[in-house]
């Protein structure tokens, strides 16, 4: 009986650690995605079944099932390197690091996109939030709120695991 007092907390800890790791950053080999391009602006029409074959499960869940990562676990929430952020699903250019700001939410936040034509905004099914999707591939990226800094007053709150980043520029 005494061993159960030790075994149960250890087992619960292992389950919790596994859960946290599963929520963390997604590692992805972009070379295996024939639709990924930083220069091709043509819309990508791919079925969810095809995306499911190409994307890692965590990225697929966010991008195609409108999921979200836990705060402070995704990629880029604390990235301060200068560069450009792209859609991790199709490579569409989305944001400049010059528009990134500290929102203290645990997700990468931007006050404006690189180009308004790179995103689609639509009201969530709950009617309370505005969803941000990639205009090129239709993937869910996050939400936009009206509580951001000047000059726009907007906070594009993105899931880092559906962003790709290239340092420079």
PyMOL CGO cylinders between C-alpha atoms (Angstrom):
from pymol import cmd
from pymol.cgo import CYLINDER

trace = [
    CYLINDER, 0.00, 0.00, 0.00, 2.83, 2.38, 0.79, 0.3, 1, 1, 1, 1, 1, 1,
    CYLINDER, 2.83, 2.38, 0.79, 4.17, 2.14, -2.78, 0.3, 1, 1, 1, 1, 1, 1,
    CYLINDER, 4.17, 2.14, -2.78, 0.87, 3.57, -4.09, 0.3, 1, 1, 1, 1, 1, 1,
    CYLINDER, 0.87, 3.57, -4.09, 1.54, 6.80, -2.19, 0.3, 1, 1, 1, 1, 1, 1,
    CYLINDER, 1.54, 6.80, -2.19, 4.65, 7.20, -4.33, 0.3, 1, 1, 1, 1, 1, 1,
    CYLINDER, 4.65, 7.20, -4.33, 3.52, 5.59, -7.58, 0.3, 1, 1, 1, 1, 1, 1,
    CYLINDER, 3.52, 5.59, -7.58, 0.33, 7.62, -8.08, 0.3, 1, 1, 1, 1, 1, 1,
    CYLINDER, 0.33, 7.62, -8.08, 1.97, 11.10, -7.76, 0.3, 1, 1, 1, 1, 1, 1,
    CYLINDER, 1.97, 11.10, -7.76, 4.85, 9.99, -10.02, 0.3, 1, 1, 1, 1, 1, 1,
    CYLINDER, 4.85, 9.99, -10.02, 2.44, 8.66, -12.65, 0.3, 1, 1, 1, 1, 1, 1,
    CYLINDER, 2.44, 8.66, -12.65, 0.33, 11.82, -12.49, 0.3, 1, 1, 1, 1, 1, 1,
    CYLINDER, 0.33, 11.82, -12.49, 3.46, 13.96, -12.87, 0.3, 1, 1, 1, 1, 1, 1,
    CYLINDER, 3.46, 13.96, -12.87, 4.53, 12.02, -15.96, 0.3, 1, 1, 1, 1, 1, 1,
    CYLINDER, 4.53, 12.02, -15.96, 1.10, 12.43, -17.53, 0.3, 1, 1, 1, 1, 1, 1,
    CYLINDER, 1.10, 12.43, -17.53, 1.16, 16.18, -16.80, 0.3, 1, 1, 1, 1, 1, 1,
    CYLINDER, 1.16, 16.18, -16.80, 4.68, 16.62, -18.24, 0.3, 1, 1, 1, 1, 1, 1,
    CYLINDER, 4.68, 16.62, -18.24, 3.68, 14.69, -21.37, 0.3, 1, 1, 1, 1, 1, 1,
    CYLINDER, 3.68, 14.69, -21.37, 0.65, 16.97, -21.77, 0.3, 1, 1, 1, 1, 1, 1,
    CYLINDER, 0.65, 16.97, -21.77, 2.77, 20.10, -21.44, 0.3, 1, 1, 1, 1, 1, 1,
    CYLINDER, 2.77, 20.10, -21.44, 5.27, 18.84, -23.99, 0.3, 1, 1, 1, 1, 1, 1,
    CYLINDER, 5.27, 18.84, -23.99, 2.47, 18.04, -26.44, 0.3, 1, 1, 1, 1, 1, 1,
    CYLINDER, 2.47, 18.04, -26.44, 1.22, 21.62, -26.11, 0.3, 1, 1, 1, 1, 1, 1,
    CYLINDER, 1.22, 21.62, -26.11, 4.62, 23.12, -26.84, 0.3, 1, 1, 1, 1, 1, 1,
    CYLINDER, 4.62, 23.12, -26.84, 6.35, 24.20, -30.02, 0.3, 1, 1, 1, 1, 1, 1,
    CYLINDER, 6.35, 24.20, -30.02, 5.82, 22.21, -33.17, 0.3, 1, 1, 1, 1, 1, 1,
    CYLINDER, 5.82, 22.21, -33.17, 8.89, 21.07, -35.13, 0.3, 1, 1, 1, 1, 1, 1,
    CYLINDER, 8.89, 21.07, -35.13, 8.16, 20.87, -38.84, 0.3, 1, 1, 1, 1, 1, 1,
    CYLINDER, 8.16, 20.87, -38.84, 10.09, 20.00, -42.02, 0.3, 1, 1, 1, 1, 1, 1,
    CYLINDER, 10.09, 20.00, -42.02, 8.81, 22.53, -44.56, 0.3, 1, 1, 1, 1, 1, 1,
    CYLINDER, 8.81, 22.53, -44.56, 10.57, 20.76, -47.44, 0.3, 1, 1, 1, 1, 1, 1,
    CYLINDER, 10.57, 20.76, -47.44, 7.87, 18.05, -47.27, 0.3, 1, 1, 1, 1, 1, 1,
    CYLINDER, 7.87, 18.05, -47.27, 5.10, 20.58, -47.93, 0.3, 1, 1, 1, 1, 1, 1,
    CYLINDER, 5.10, 20.58, -47.93, 4.69, 21.20, -51.71, 0.3, 1, 1, 1, 1, 1, 1,
    CYLINDER, 4.69, 21.20, -51.71, 2.43, 24.21, -51.02, 0.3, 1, 1, 1, 1, 1, 1,
    CYLINDER, 2.43, 24.21, -51.02, 4.91, 26.13, -48.84, 0.3, 1, 1, 1, 1, 1, 1,
    CYLINDER, 4.91, 26.13, -48.84, 6.35, 29.22, -50.56, 0.3, 1, 1, 1, 1, 1, 1,
    CYLINDER, 6.35, 29.22, -50.56, 7.38, 32.72, -49.49, 0.3, 1, 1, 1, 1, 1, 1,
    CYLINDER, 7.38, 32.72, -49.49, 6.89, 34.06, -53.03, 0.3, 1, 1, 1, 1, 1, 1,
    CYLINDER, 6.89, 34.06, -53.03, 3.84, 32.29, -54.51, 0.3, 1, 1, 1, 1, 1, 1,
    CYLINDER, 3.84, 32.29, -54.51, 0.74, 34.37, -53.73, 0.3, 1, 1, 1, 1, 1, 1,
    CYLINDER, 0.74, 34.37, -53.73, -1.76, 32.18, -55.58, 0.3, 1, 1, 1, 1, 1, 1,
    CYLINDER, -1.76, 32.18, -55.58, -4.53, 30.76, -53.34, 0.3, 1, 1, 1, 1, 1, 1,
    CYLINDER, -4.53, 30.76, -53.34, -3.95, 27.20, -52.17, 0.3, 1, 1, 1, 1, 1, 1,
    CYLINDER, -3.95, 27.20, -52.17, -6.99, 24.94, -52.38, 0.3, 1, 1, 1, 1, 1, 1,
    CYLINDER, -6.99, 24.94, -52.38, -6.17, 21.77, -50.46, 0.3, 1, 1, 1, 1, 1, 1,
    CYLINDER, -6.17, 21.77, -50.46, -8.58, 19.47, -48.63, 0.3, 1, 1, 1, 1, 1, 1,
    CYLINDER, -8.58, 19.47, -48.63, -8.31, 19.04, -44.87, 0.3, 1, 1, 1, 1, 1, 1,
    CYLINDER, -8.31, 19.04, -44.87, -7.56, 15.35, -45.52, 0.3, 1, 1, 1, 1, 1, 1,
    CYLINDER, -7.56, 15.35, -45.52, -4.49, 16.35, -47.58, 0.3, 1, 1, 1, 1, 1, 1,
    CYLINDER, -4.49, 16.35, -47.58, -3.37, 18.91, -44.96, 0.3, 1, 1, 1, 1, 1, 1,
    CYLINDER, -3.37, 18.91, -44.96, -3.68, 16.19, -42.31, 0.3, 1, 1, 1, 1, 1, 1,
    CYLINDER, -3.68, 16.19, -42.31, -1.13, 14.10, -44.25, 0.3, 1, 1, 1, 1, 1, 1,
    CYLINDER, -1.13, 14.10, -44.25, 1.30, 17.03, -44.57, 0.3, 1, 1, 1, 1, 1, 1,
    CYLINDER, 1.30, 17.03, -44.57, 1.10, 18.91, -41.26, 0.3, 1, 1, 1, 1, 1, 1,
    CYLINDER, 1.10, 18.91, -41.26, 2.17, 17.75, -37.78, 0.3, 1, 1, 1, 1, 1, 1,
    CYLINDER, 2.17, 17.75, -37.78, -0.85, 16.98, -35.56, 0.3, 1, 1, 1, 1, 1, 1,
    CYLINDER, -0.85, 16.98, -35.56, -0.47, 20.08, -33.32, 0.3, 1, 1, 1, 1, 1, 1,
    CYLINDER, -0.47, 20.08, -33.32, -0.17, 22.43, -36.29, 0.3, 1, 1, 1, 1, 1, 1,
    CYLINDER, -0.17, 22.43, -36.29, -3.07, 20.72, -38.06, 0.3, 1, 1, 1, 1, 1, 1,
    CYLINDER, -3.07, 20.72, -38.06, -5.26, 21.11, -34.97, 0.3, 1, 1, 1, 1, 1, 1,
    CYLINDER, -5.26, 21.11, -34.97, -4.66, 24.85, -34.77, 0.3, 1, 1, 1, 1, 1, 1,
    CYLINDER, -4.66, 24.85, -34.77, -4.66, 25.61, -38.50, 0.3, 1, 1, 1, 1, 1, 1,
    CYLINDER, -4.66, 25.61, -38.50, -7.50, 23.42, -39.72, 0.3, 1, 1, 1, 1, 1, 1,
    CYLINDER, -7.50, 23.42, -39.72, -9.63, 22.79, -36.59, 0.3, 1, 1, 1, 1, 1, 1,
    CYLINDER, -9.63, 22.79, -36.59, -9.38, 26.34, -35.13, 0.3, 1, 1, 1, 1, 1, 1,
    CYLINDER, -9.38, 26.34, -35.13, -7.51, 25.11, -32.06, 0.3, 1, 1, 1, 1, 1, 1,
    CYLINDER, -7.51, 25.11, -32.06, -5.15, 27.13, -29.93, 0.3, 1, 1, 1, 1, 1, 1,
    CYLINDER, -5.15, 27.13, -29.93, -1.93, 26.52, -28.07, 0.3, 1, 1, 1, 1, 1, 1,
    CYLINDER, -1.93, 26.52, -28.07, -1.61, 27.14, -24.36, 0.3, 1, 1, 1, 1, 1, 1,
    CYLINDER, -1.61, 27.14, -24.36, -0.21, 30.56, -23.45, 0.3, 1, 1, 1, 1, 1, 1,
    CYLINDER, -0.21, 30.56, -23.45, 3.58, 30.73, -23.11, 0.3, 1, 1, 1, 1, 1, 1,
    CYLINDER, 3.58, 30.73, -23.11, 4.09, 27.33, -24.80, 0.3, 1, 1, 1, 1, 1, 1,
    CYLINDER, 4.09, 27.33, -24.80, 4.09, 28.13, -28.52, 0.3, 1, 1, 1, 1, 1, 1,
    CYLINDER, 4.09, 28.13, -28.52, 6.85, 29.42, -30.73, 0.3, 1, 1, 1, 1, 1, 1,
    CYLINDER, 6.85, 29.42, -30.73, 7.75, 33.10, -30.96, 0.3, 1, 1, 1, 1, 1, 1,
    CYLINDER, 7.75, 33.10, -30.96, 5.75, 34.55, -28.05, 0.3, 1, 1, 1, 1, 1, 1,
    CYLINDER, 5.75, 34.55, -28.05, 9.07, 35.76, -26.60, 0.3, 1, 1, 1, 1, 1, 1,
    CYLINDER, 9.07, 35.76, -26.60, 11.01, 36.21, -29.86, 0.3, 1, 1, 1, 1, 1, 1,
    CYLINDER, 11.01, 36.21, -29.86, 12.75, 39.59, -30.10, 0.3, 1, 1, 1, 1, 1, 1,
    CYLINDER, 12.75, 39.59, -30.10, 14.75, 38.94, -33.27, 0.3, 1, 1, 1, 1, 1, 1,
    CYLINDER, 14.75, 38.94, -33.27, 14.15, 41.23, -36.26, 0.3, 1, 1, 1, 1, 1, 1,
    CYLINDER, 14.15, 41.23, -36.26, 12.58, 39.49, -39.23, 0.3, 1, 1, 1, 1, 1, 1,
    CYLINDER, 12.58, 39.49, -39.23, 9.42, 38.36, -40.96, 0.3, 1, 1, 1, 1, 1, 1,
    CYLINDER, 9.42, 38.36, -40.96, 6.67, 36.02, -39.79, 0.3, 1, 1, 1, 1, 1, 1,
    CYLINDER, 6.67, 36.02, -39.79, 5.01, 33.70, -42.31, 0.3, 1, 1, 1, 1, 1, 1,
    CYLINDER, 5.01, 33.70, -42.31, 2.08, 31.31, -42.30, 0.3, 1, 1, 1, 1, 1, 1,
    CYLINDER, 2.08, 31.31, -42.30, 3.65, 27.99, -41.26, 0.3, 1, 1, 1, 1, 1, 1,
    CYLINDER, 3.65, 27.99, -41.26, 1.15, 26.11, -43.42, 0.3, 1, 1, 1, 1, 1, 1,
    CYLINDER, 1.15, 26.11, -43.42, 1.72, 27.81, -46.79, 0.3, 1, 1, 1, 1, 1, 1,
    CYLINDER, 1.72, 27.81, -46.79, 4.55, 30.37, -46.34, 0.3, 1, 1, 1, 1, 1, 1,
    CYLINDER, 4.55, 30.37, -46.34, 2.40, 33.47, -46.93, 0.3, 1, 1, 1, 1, 1, 1,
    CYLINDER, 2.40, 33.47, -46.93, 4.15, 36.60, -45.50, 0.3, 1, 1, 1, 1, 1, 1,
    CYLINDER, 4.15, 36.60, -45.50, 2.08, 37.89, -42.57, 0.3, 1, 1, 1, 1, 1, 1,
    CYLINDER, 2.08, 37.89, -42.57, 3.87, 40.19, -40.11, 0.3, 1, 1, 1, 1, 1, 1,
    CYLINDER, 3.87, 40.19, -40.11, 7.06, 42.17, -39.61, 0.3, 1, 1, 1, 1, 1, 1,
    CYLINDER, 7.06, 42.17, -39.61, 8.87, 42.06, -36.29, 0.3, 1, 1, 1, 1, 1, 1,
    CYLINDER, 8.87, 42.06, -36.29, 8.57, 45.86, -36.38, 0.3, 1, 1, 1, 1, 1, 1,
    CYLINDER, 8.57, 45.86, -36.38, 4.83, 45.44, -35.65, 0.3, 1, 1, 1, 1, 1, 1,
    CYLINDER, 4.83, 45.44, -35.65, 5.34, 42.90, -32.83, 0.3, 1, 1, 1, 1, 1, 1,
    CYLINDER, 5.34, 42.90, -32.83, 4.79, 44.08, -29.27, 0.3, 1, 1, 1, 1, 1, 1,
    CYLINDER, 4.79, 44.08, -29.27, 4.73, 42.74, -25.71, 0.3, 1, 1, 1, 1, 1, 1,
    CYLINDER, 4.73, 42.74, -25.71, 1.08, 41.96, -25.01, 0.3, 1, 1, 1, 1, 1, 1,
    CYLINDER, 1.08, 41.96, -25.01, 1.84, 39.91, -21.86, 0.3, 1, 1, 1, 1, 1, 1,
    CYLINDER, 1.84, 39.91, -21.86, -0.68, 37.30, -23.05, 0.3, 1, 1, 1, 1, 1, 1,
    CYLINDER, -0.68, 37.30, -23.05, 1.72, 34.45, -23.85, 0.3, 1, 1, 1, 1, 1, 1,
    CYLINDER, 1.72, 34.45, -23.85, 1.09, 34.60, -27.60, 0.3, 1, 1, 1, 1, 1, 1,
    CYLINDER, 1.09, 34.60, -27.60, 2.96, 36.55, -30.28, 0.3, 1, 1, 1, 1, 1, 1,
    CYLINDER, 2.96, 36.55, -30.28, 1.05, 39.80, -30.84, 0.3, 1, 1, 1, 1, 1, 1,
    CYLINDER, 1.05, 39.80, -30.84, 1.24, 42.35, -33.64, 0.3, 1, 1, 1, 1, 1, 1,
    CYLINDER, 1.24, 42.35, -33.64, -0.48, 45.73, -34.12, 0.3, 1, 1, 1, 1, 1, 1,
    CYLINDER, -0.48, 45.73, -34.12, -0.74, 45.34, -37.91, 0.3, 1, 1, 1, 1, 1, 1,
    CYLINDER, -0.74, 45.34, -37.91, -0.11, 42.82, -40.70, 0.3, 1, 1, 1, 1, 1, 1,
    CYLINDER, -0.11, 42.82, -40.70, 2.52, 43.28, -43.40, 0.3, 1, 1, 1, 1, 1, 1,
    CYLINDER, 2.52, 43.28, -43.40, -0.29, 43.57, -45.92, 0.3, 1, 1, 1, 1, 1, 1,
    CYLINDER, -0.29, 43.57, -45.92, -4.02, 43.62, -45.17, 0.3, 1, 1, 1, 1, 1, 1,
    CYLINDER, -4.02, 43.62, -45.17, -4.54, 41.41, -48.24, 0.3, 1, 1, 1, 1, 1, 1,
    CYLINDER, -4.54, 41.41, -48.24, -2.57, 38.57, -46.64, 0.3, 1, 1, 1, 1, 1, 1,
    CYLINDER, -2.57, 38.57, -46.64, -5.27, 37.93, -44.01, 0.3, 1, 1, 1, 1, 1, 1,
    CYLINDER, -5.27, 37.93, -44.01, -8.99, 37.30, -43.84, 0.3, 1, 1, 1, 1, 1, 1,
    CYLINDER, -8.99, 37.30, -43.84, -10.99, 38.47, -40.84, 0.3, 1, 1, 1, 1, 1, 1,
    CYLINDER, -10.99, 38.47, -40.84, -14.31, 36.88, -39.95, 0.3, 1, 1, 1, 1, 1, 1,
    CYLINDER, -14.31, 36.88, -39.95, -16.58, 36.70, -36.94, 0.3, 1, 1, 1, 1, 1, 1,
    CYLINDER, -16.58, 36.70, -36.94, -16.08, 33.49, -34.93, 0.3, 1, 1, 1, 1, 1, 1,
    CYLINDER, -16.08, 33.49, -34.93, -18.97, 31.06, -34.69, 0.3, 1, 1, 1, 1, 1, 1,
    CYLINDER, -18.97, 31.06, -34.69, -19.47, 32.23, -31.09, 0.3, 1, 1, 1, 1, 1, 1,
    CYLINDER, -19.47, 32.23, -31.09, -20.09, 35.76, -32.40, 0.3, 1, 1, 1, 1, 1, 1,
    CYLINDER, -20.09, 35.76, -32.40, -17.77, 37.29, -29.79, 0.3, 1, 1, 1, 1, 1, 1,
    CYLINDER, -17.77, 37.29, -29.79, -14.36, 37.32, -31.46, 0.3, 1, 1, 1, 1, 1, 1,
    CYLINDER, -14.36, 37.32, -31.46, -12.82, 38.08, -34.84, 0.3, 1, 1, 1, 1, 1, 1,
    CYLINDER, -12.82, 38.08, -34.84, -10.89, 35.15, -36.27, 0.3, 1, 1, 1, 1, 1, 1,
    CYLINDER, -10.89, 35.15, -36.27, -7.76, 35.74, -38.36, 0.3, 1, 1, 1, 1, 1, 1,
    CYLINDER, -7.76, 35.74, -38.36, -7.08, 33.30, -41.19, 0.3, 1, 1, 1, 1, 1, 1,
    CYLINDER, -7.08, 33.30, -41.19, -4.39, 33.16, -43.85, 0.3, 1, 1, 1, 1, 1, 1,
    CYLINDER, -4.39, 33.16, -43.85, -5.82, 34.50, -47.11, 0.3, 1, 1, 1, 1, 1, 1,
    CYLINDER, -5.82, 34.50, -47.11, -3.66, 32.14, -49.19, 0.3, 1, 1, 1, 1, 1, 1,
    CYLINDER, -3.66, 32.14, -49.19, -4.50, 28.78, -47.54, 0.3, 1, 1, 1, 1, 1, 1,
    CYLINDER, -4.50, 28.78, -47.54, -7.42, 29.56, -45.21, 0.3, 1, 1, 1, 1, 1, 1,
    CYLINDER, -7.42, 29.56, -45.21, -5.64, 28.33, -42.08, 0.3, 1, 1, 1, 1, 1, 1,
    CYLINDER, -5.64, 28.33, -42.08, -6.66, 29.62, -38.66, 0.3, 1, 1, 1, 1, 1, 1,
    CYLINDER, -6.66, 29.62, -38.66, -3.93, 31.84, -37.21, 0.3, 1, 1, 1, 1, 1, 1,
    CYLINDER, -3.93, 31.84, -37.21, -5.54, 33.41, -34.13, 0.3, 1, 1, 1, 1, 1, 1,
    CYLINDER, -5.54, 33.41, -34.13, -7.80, 36.37, -33.35, 0.3, 1, 1, 1, 1, 1, 1,
    CYLINDER, -7.80, 36.37, -33.35, -7.70, 40.16, -33.52, 0.3, 1, 1, 1, 1, 1, 1,
    CYLINDER, -7.70, 40.16, -33.52, -8.82, 42.38, -30.65, 0.3, 1, 1, 1, 1, 1, 1,
    CYLINDER, -8.82, 42.38, -30.65, -9.30, 46.13, -30.28, 0.3, 1, 1, 1, 1, 1, 1,
    CYLINDER, -9.30, 46.13, -30.28, -7.01, 46.48, -27.25, 0.3, 1, 1, 1, 1, 1, 1,
    CYLINDER, -7.01, 46.48, -27.25, -3.64, 46.93, -28.94, 0.3, 1, 1, 1, 1, 1, 1,
    CYLINDER, -3.64, 46.93, -28.94, -1.20, 49.83, -28.97, 0.3, 1, 1, 1, 1, 1, 1,
    CYLINDER, -1.20, 49.83, -28.97, -1.01, 52.84, -31.27, 0.3, 1, 1, 1, 1, 1, 1,
    CYLINDER, -1.01, 52.84, -31.27, -1.01, 53.43, -34.13, 0.3, 1, 1, 1, 1, 1, 1,
    CYLINDER, -1.01, 53.43, -34.13, -3.79, 50.90, -34.91, 0.3, 1, 1, 1, 1, 1, 1,
    CYLINDER, -3.79, 50.90, -34.91, -5.22, 50.02, -31.50, 0.3, 1, 1, 1, 1, 1, 1,
    CYLINDER, -5.22, 50.02, -31.50, -5.38, 46.40, -32.65, 0.3, 1, 1, 1, 1, 1, 1,
    CYLINDER, -5.38, 46.40, -32.65, -3.82, 43.24, -31.21, 0.3, 1, 1, 1, 1, 1, 1,
    CYLINDER, -3.82, 43.24, -31.21, -3.40, 40.41, -33.68, 0.3, 1, 1, 1, 1, 1, 1,
    CYLINDER, -3.40, 40.41, -33.68, -2.99, 37.59, -31.17, 0.3, 1, 1, 1, 1, 1, 1,
    CYLINDER, -2.99, 37.59, -31.17, -1.47, 34.69, -33.12, 0.3, 1, 1, 1, 1, 1, 1,
    CYLINDER, -1.47, 34.69, -33.12, -0.80, 31.05, -32.35, 0.3, 1, 1, 1, 1, 1, 1,
    CYLINDER, -0.80, 31.05, -32.35, 2.97, 30.78, -32.67, 0.3, 1, 1, 1, 1, 1, 1,
    CYLINDER, 2.97, 30.78, -32.67, 2.83, 27.15, -33.78, 0.3, 1, 1, 1, 1, 1, 1,
    CYLINDER, 2.83, 27.15, -33.78, 1.17, 28.19, -37.05, 0.3, 1, 1, 1, 1, 1, 1,
    CYLINDER, 1.17, 28.19, -37.05, 3.80, 30.87, -37.70, 0.3, 1, 1, 1, 1, 1, 1,
    CYLINDER, 3.80, 30.87, -37.70, 7.19, 30.49, -39.32, 0.3, 1, 1, 1, 1, 1, 1,
    CYLINDER, 7.19, 30.49, -39.32, 9.92, 33.06, -38.80, 0.3, 1, 1, 1, 1, 1, 1,
    CYLINDER, 9.92, 33.06, -38.80, 12.85, 34.19, -40.91, 0.3, 1, 1, 1, 1, 1, 1,
    CYLINDER, 12.85, 34.19, -40.91, 15.43, 36.46, -39.28, 0.3, 1, 1, 1, 1, 1, 1,
    CYLINDER, 15.43, 36.46, -39.28, 16.61, 39.51, -41.18, 0.3, 1, 1, 1, 1, 1, 1,
    CYLINDER, 16.61, 39.51, -41.18, 14.78, 42.38, -42.88, 0.3, 1, 1, 1, 1, 1, 1,
]
cmd.load_cgo(trace, "trace")
